[in-house]
Structure formats: C-alpha cells, structure tokens
Amino acid sequence: MNTISSESVLKLFRQDTFLDLRKLAVRLGVDTANSMLTAVIGNLQRNGKIRRIGGKGRHTLYVLATFEG
C-alpha cells in the first residue's frame, strides 16, 4: 500500500502550476477515492498550503496557496 505524505503532494504542486484530483491520484499511484489522499488534501487545505480553484469531484482543481508551499 502506498503511503501519501503532505510533502510528497506538495512536491507535485511545486512541479506543476495546478493539478486536478485525477492527475494527482495518478502521479501518486492511488485511486481518486483513496482515503489517505482525501485526508492529506484536507489537511493541506486547512493549513492554507493549497487552495481549491474550481471543479467538482474528481475534476476539482488545486493550486499552491503560497510560493513557499
């Protein structure tokens, strides 16, 4: 089972300007419904590291909220 850390997700956001949930899941090797991915995304949003900019469900788009990530 793949473990997903906040740092691994932030690293992907530093490589790309924005990512949708599907692309993020593929790059991490998990399904979009993965509970660990959902938890990490939620924590990053609560901590102000990433922002949702549009879309719904699997098409939700996220960007880094700050340059320091």
C-alpha positions in Angstrom: 0.0 0.0 0.0 1.3 3.4 -0.9 1.6 6.0 1.8 0.9 9.6 0.9 2.6 12.4 2.8 1.9 16.1 2.7 5.4 16.6 1.5 5.0 14.2 -1.5 1.8 16.1 -2.5 3.4 19.5 -2.1 6.4 18.3 -4.2 4.0 17.6 -7.1 2.4 21.0 -6.8 5.8 22.6 -6.9 6.4 20.8 -10.3 3.1 21.9 -11.8 1.2 25.1 -11.5 -2.1 23.3 -10.8 -3.4 19.8 -10.6 -6.8 18.2 -10.6 -7.6 15.4 -8.3 -7.4 12.8 -11.1 -3.9 13.8 -12.1 -2.7 14.0 -8.5 -4.0 10.5 -7.8 -2.4 9.0 -10.9 1.0 10.6 -10.1 0.8 9.2 -6.5 -0.4 5.7 -7.8 -3.7 5.7 -6.0 -7.4 5.9 -6.8 -9.2 9.3 -6.5 -11.4 7.8 -3.7 -8.3 6.9 -1.6 -9.0 7.9 2.0 -5.4 8.8 2.7 -5.3 11.1 -0.3 -8.5 12.8 0.8 -7.1 13.3 4.3 -3.8 14.8 3.1 -5.6 17.2 0.7 -8.0 18.2 3.5 -5.1 18.8 5.9 -3.2 20.9 3.3 -6.3 23.0 2.6 -6.9 23.6 6.4 -3.3 24.6 6.9 -3.5 27.0 4.0 -0.9 25.3 1.8 -3.2 24.6 -1.2 -6.4 26.1 -2.5 -9.3 24.8 -4.5 -9.9 26.9 -7.5 -12.7 25.1 -9.2 -14.3 21.9 -10.4 -16.2 19.2 -8.6 -15.5 15.7 -7.5 -12.6 14.1 -9.4 -12.2 17.3 -11.5 -11.5 19.6 -8.6 -8.5 21.8 -9.3 -6.0 22.8 -6.7 -3.1 25.2 -6.6 -0.4 26.1 -4.1 -1.6 28.9 -1.9 1.9 30.3 -1.2 5.2 30.1 -3.0 7.0 28.5 -0.1 4.4 25.7 -0.2 
